[in-house]
Amino acid sequence: MSQYKIKTILFDLDGTLVDTAPEMYAALNILLDEEKIEKKPFKLIRPQISNGVKGIFSIAFDDISDPNNKILNRYLDIYENLLGTSAYLFEGIIEVIQLIEERNYHWGIVTNKSKRFAIPLIKKLDLFDRVDCLVCGDTTDYLKPNPEPIFHALNKINDNENDIAYYIGDSKKDIEAAKSAKIQSIACSYGYISENENIQLWNADSYVSSPMEIIDVIG
C-alpha cells in the first residue's frame, strides 16, 4: 500500500477507457451515404477519434462547406442514436477499475466529449454509478489541453497536496493537460494513435501498452 492516504486516478474516455471508434465510424458511414460521399477506410478514421468530430471530418471529407453546421449536427444526431451499440471497454479496463476500488483509491473521468454523449455512454457501460467524478467537455469553460478540467475533477474529489494523482490518456493534449495540472501523466499506446506518431516525444511520466500495465504504474 502506498504511503499516501489517497490516490486519484483520472482517465480520458475515448481511446483510454472505451473504444468508441466502431460506432463513431458507423455514424460517419451513415452520414456519408446520405451525402453520397465515398467512405474512407476505418484505419484512416480511427486515429482521429481522439480529435473529435473535427478530426474525423478532416479525413472523411476532402472538401467540406458547412457554414450552418448542418452536416455536423446531422452527424451528432446519428451518433447519439448509436451510443453504446458497439462501444466497449478496452480489455483489462474493468479489472483495473476493480483494483482501484479495492484499494480505496478515487477515480474519475475527464473527457472533452460533451455531456450529451458522455453521460449516456458511461451509463450504458455501467460506470456512471461507480465513478467518483465525471468532467465533460462542457463542464468547465475549457477543454484539454487546458488543465482546468483536471483541476475541476480534483476539487470535486477533494484531492489535496498530500495525495497523488494520475491522468491517463491516449493523446498529446492529455499529457499536456496533466503536466500543466502538475500531476503524474500516463500515456497509453493502445488508444487512437497514428502509426506515424512518436508518443515518446510527449514526455509523459509513464507509458503503458495495455490497460493492466496501469496497475504497475499507480501501485
C-alpha positions in Angstrom: 0.0 0.0 0.0 1.2 3.5 -0.8 2.3 5.9 1.8 -0.3 8.3 0.5 -3.7 8.2 2.2 -5.5 8.6 -1.1 -4.6 8.2 -4.8 -6.7 9.7 -7.5 -6.8 8.1 -10.9 -8.3 10.1 -13.7 -9.0 8.7 -17.1 -9.6 10.1 -20.6 -12.7 8.4 -22.1 -12.4 7.7 -25.8 -9.3 5.7 -26.6 -8.4 5.2 -23.0 -11.3 3.6 -21.1 -13.6 2.9 -24.0 -13.2 2.0 -27.7 -15.8 4.2 -29.3 -14.3 4.1 -32.7 -16.6 1.4 -34.2 -19.8 3.4 -33.5 -18.3 6.7 -34.4 -17.2 5.2 -37.7 -20.6 3.6 -38.2 -22.3 7.0 -37.7 -19.9 8.6 -40.2 -20.7 6.0 -42.8 -24.4 6.6 -42.4 -23.8 10.3 -42.9 -21.5 9.7 -46.0 -24.2 7.5 -47.5 -26.7 10.3 -47.1 -24.3 12.8 -48.6 -23.4 10.4 -51.4 -19.7 10.6 -50.5 -17.3 7.8 -50.8 -16.4 6.2 -47.5 -12.8 6.2 -46.1 -11.1 3.1 -44.6 -11.6 2.6 -40.8 -7.8 2.6 -40.4 -7.6 6.2 -41.5 -10.5 7.3 -39.3 -9.6 5.5 -36.1 -6.5 7.7 -35.2 -8.7 10.8 -35.4 -11.3 9.7 -32.8 -9.4 11.4 -30.0 -9.6 14.7 -32.0 -13.4 14.6 -32.1 -15.7 15.2 -35.0 -13.4 17.9 -36.5 -10.6 15.3 -36.6 -12.9 12.7 -38.2 -14.3 15.2 -40.7 -10.8 16.3 -41.7 -10.2 12.8 -43.1 -13.7 11.9 -44.2 -14.3 14.9 -46.3 -11.8 16.1 -48.9 -13.5 19.5 -49.0 -16.4 20.4 -46.8 -18.5 23.6 -46.7 -20.8 23.5 -43.7 -21.5 27.2 -42.7 -24.6 26.4 -40.7 -23.2 23.2 -39.2 -26.0 21.2 -40.9 -23.7 18.3 -41.7 -22.0 18.4 -38.2 -25.4 18.4 -36.4 -26.7 15.6 -38.6 -23.6 13.5 -37.7 -24.1 14.2 -34.0 -27.7 13.1 -34.2 -26.8 9.9 -35.9 -24.0 9.2 -33.4 -26.4 9.9 -30.5 -28.7 7.2 -31.8 -25.9 4.7 -31.9 -24.4 5.4 -28.5 -23.4 2.3 -26.7 -24.4 -0.1 -29.6 -20.8 -1.1 -30.4 -18.6 0.8 -28.0 -16.8 -1.4 -25.4 -14.4 -1.1 -22.6 -10.8 -1.9 -23.6 -9.8 -5.4 -22.5 -8.5 -5.2 -18.9 -10.1 -1.9 -18.0 -12.8 -3.4 -15.8 -10.1 -5.3 -13.9 -8.1 -2.0 -13.4 -11.2 -0.3 -12.1 -11.9 -3.1 -9.7 -8.4 -3.0 -8.3 -8.6 0.8 -7.9 -11.8 0.4 -6.0 -10.4 -2.4 -3.8 -7.5 -0.2 -2.9 -10.0 2.6 -2.0 -8.4 5.0 -4.5 -10.6 7.7 -6.0 -11.2 7.5 -9.8 -12.8 9.7 -12.3 -13.2 10.6 -16.0 -12.1 13.8 -17.6 -13.1 14.0 -21.3 -13.6 16.6 -24.0 -16.7 14.7 -25.0 -19.9 16.7 -24.2 -22.4 15.6 -21.5 -24.9 14.9 -24.3 -22.8 11.9 -25.4 -20.5 11.1 -22.4 -23.2 10.5 -19.8 -25.4 8.1 -21.8 -22.4 6.2 -22.9 -21.0 5.8 -19.4 -24.4 4.7 -18.1 -24.7 2.1 -20.8 -21.2 0.8 -19.8 -22.4 0.6 -16.2 -19.7 3.0 -14.9 -21.8 6.0 -14.1 -22.7 4.9 -10.5 -19.1 3.8 -9.9 -17.2 6.9 -11.0 -16.3 9.4 -8.3 -16.3 12.3 -10.7 -17.1 13.0 -14.4 -15.9 16.1 -16.1 -17.1 16.6 -19.7 -16.2 19.0 -22.4 -19.0 21.4 -21.4 -18.5 21.0 -17.6 -16.0 23.9 -17.5 -15.2 26.7 -19.8 -12.1 25.0 -21.1 -11.1 21.8 -22.9 -7.9 19.8 -22.7 -5.0 20.6 -23.1 -6.1 23.3 -20.7 -5.6 21.9 -17.2 -8.9 23.4 -15.8 -11.0 20.2 -16.4 -8.4 18.2 -14.3 -8.4 20.8 -11.6 -12.2 20.7 -11.5 -12.1 16.9 -11.1 -9.5 17.1 -8.3 -11.5 19.7 -6.5 -14.7 17.6 -6.8 -12.9 14.6 -5.4 -11.4 16.8 -2.6 -7.8 16.0 -3.6 -5.2 17.7 -1.6 -1.5 18.3 -1.6 -0.8 15.2 0.5 -2.4 13.0 -2.2 -1.0 11.8 -5.5 -3.0 12.0 -8.8 -2.6 10.5 -12.2 -4.1 11.3 -15.5 -4.2 8.6 -18.2 -4.8 9.4 -21.9 -4.0 8.4 -25.4 -3.3 11.9 -26.9 -0.7 14.6 -26.6 -3.3 17.0 -25.3 -4.0 14.6 -22.4 -0.3 14.6 -21.4 0.0 18.3 -21.7 -3.1 18.8 -19.5 -1.7 16.5 -16.8 1.6 18.3 -16.9 0.0 21.7 -16.7 -2.0 20.5 -13.7 1.2 19.2 -12.1 0.0 15.6 -11.7 1.5 12.4 -13.0 0.9 11.7 -16.7 0.4 8.2 -18.2 0.3 7.8 -22.0 -1.5 4.7 -23.3 -0.2 3.5 -26.6 -3.2 1.2 -27.1 -5.5 4.1 -27.9 -6.2 6.2 -31.0 -2.6 6.9 -32.0 -1.4 7.2 -35.6 1.4 4.8 -36.6 3.4 7.9 -37.6 3.1 9.4 -34.1 6.1 9.0 -31.7 4.5 9.2 -28.3 7.8 9.3 -26.6 8.0 12.9 -27.7 5.1 13.6 -25.4 7.4 13.3 -22.5 4.8 11.5 -20.3 5.9 10.4 -16.9 4.9 6.8 -17.8 3.8 4.8 -20.8 1.6 1.7 -20.9 0.8 -0.6 -23.9 -2.2 -2.3 -22.2 -4.7 -1.3 -19.5 -3.3 -3.8 -17.0 0.0 -2.1 -17.0 -1.7 0.9 -15.4 -1.8 -1.0 -12.1 2.0 -1.4 -12.2 2.4 2.4 -12.6 -0.1 3.6 -9.9 1.0 1.0 -7.4 
